Amino acid sequence: MKPAVGILSLGCPRNLADSESVCGRLFHKGYRITDIHEAEIGIVNTCAFVNDAKRESIDAILDLIELKKKGVLKRIVVQGCLVQRYADELKREFPEVDAFVGRISPGWCGKCGLYRLTPEHYAYLKISEGCVSRCSYCVIPSIKGRFTSVPEKELLERAGRLDASGVKEINVIAQDLTAYGFDLAGGVTLSSMLKKLARRCRRTRWLRLLYLYPGPEVEKVTALMRREEKFCRYIDLPLQHINERILKKMGRRCGKDYLLRLVDLVRSSLPGAAIRTTFIVGFPSETDKEFRELADFVKEARFERLGVFIYSREEGTPAAAMPEQVPEKIKRSRFDELMSLQQGISAENNRAMLGKELDVLVEEEAALPEGEDSPHPAYVYSGRSEYDAPEVDGMVYVKTRRPVKPGSMVRVRVDGALEYDLTGEALL
C-alpha cells in the first residue's frame, strides 16, 4: 500500500488549483490523501509573491520539519513558487526536506482528474499559467515563465466534470484572464471560450471570473455577462493606482483616462454589479499628492469591494532598483487611511442593501456577528451572494427557522448591514 499524503496549500486560489492537480495525480497513482497530521508524506505548496507570503511559506516548512522530527511525517516535499525562485538557498537551509519541486504546467495532471480541496458546492477552474504583462513590481513572470493557456477542449471537459458533480459555483481563475487564448490557434479568446463554458455548465448556478486585467477584452466580457445570467455580476478588475505617472512607473498598460472610462462602462453595462479592485500604496517615489489623488478616486468611485497592498520591494524586479523608496511608516499610514476610507464606503454600500432580496449560497453553520441581536433564530448560517468571492469578500449571515444543508442556495431578505457583512432572513 502506498503511503498517505497530506498537503498544505498556501497563497492564492491559483495555488490551490495546482495543489488539486498534484493531489489528483497522486490519488490516481494509488496514494491516499489525508490530513497533514495523519500523513506519512507532507507537501507544502508555497507562495513567494510578496515578503509576507515568503515568511508564511518558510514557517510552514519549519512546521513540517518539526512533524518529521516527532516521527509524524516520514518525508517532506516543498513545491511551488518559493522553490522556483529560491531552490538553491532552500536546499542549503533545509536539508531535512526530501524533495523540492518548482512550478507545474497547467496540463500536468493530464487525464487523472482533480482531487477537490474545496467544499463540494464550489470549485476553481484555472485556465492559464503565467502572465503576459511585465508590471515593474511583480515577480510572477520570472517565477511562472512563459504564459500558457489551457487548451479550450481540455478546459470544457474539466468544467463538464465539475458541472456533473453538482457544484453550484465555478470560479474561473488566472493571473490574467483577459490574455486567455492569445497563444492558442483558431482565434480563441476569453469571451469566445466563456460562451461555450456557459453552455457546457448547464447545472452550475454561478460562474465567477477572478482577475480581469483592464483592457478591451473586459468590454467584451461585460457584454457577455449582460446576456448570460450564469455569470455573477461581479467584476474583479485590479487597477493598482490611478495617478498617470505612477501607472507608467508600474508598467501598467492602461492609463488613467482609459481606466476611468472602463469603470464607467462597467457601471453602465452592468447596473448593480459589484466591482472588486486592488490598489498598491507606497510605490517608489509616490508623493503625498499622488496618494491623495488615489484616495479621492476611491471616494468618488465607491467600489463595492476593495483590497489594498503595501508595496513590497521584491528583489529582481525593476521597481526594487528604483530610487526614492517610500519609508515603511509612510506606506503603513497610507494603507491605514485607504482601508479606513473603504470601510466607511463599504458600510454605506451595505446599508443600501437593506430590504433587498439576494440568492445566498450557504457555506456552514455559524453564529451571528457580535452586536447583531435577533429574536433568537433557530439556525444561523454563513453564506455568500453572487457579489462575494470565496475567502476574500464578506459574508451573508442567514437566519432561518429550519435547518439548511450547506451548499444549498436560499433566497434571503437583508435586514442587517455591517462594514463588510450582511444579515438576513431566509425566505423558506
Secondary structure, 3 states (H helix, E strand, C coil): CCCEEEEEECCCHHHHHHHHHHHHHHHHCCCEECCHHHCCEEEEEECCCCHHHHHHHHHHHHHHHHHHHCCCCCEEEEEEHHHHHHHHHHHHHCCCCCEEECCCCCCCCCCCCCCCCCCCCEEEEECEECCCCCCCCCCHHHHHCCCEECCHHHHHHHHHHHHHHCCCEEEEECCCHHHCCCCCCCCCCHHHHHHHHHHHCCCCCEEEEECCCCCHHHHHHHHHHHHCCCECCEEECCCECCCHHHHHHHCCCCCHHHHHHHHHHHHHHCCCCEEEEEEEECCCCCCHHHHHHHHHHHHHHCCCEEEEEECCCCCCCHHHHCCCCCCHHHHHHHHHHHHHHHHHHHHHHHHCCCCCEEEEEEEEECCCCCCCCCCCCCEEEEEECCCCCCCCCCCEEEEECCCCCCCCEEEEEEEEECCCCEEEEECC
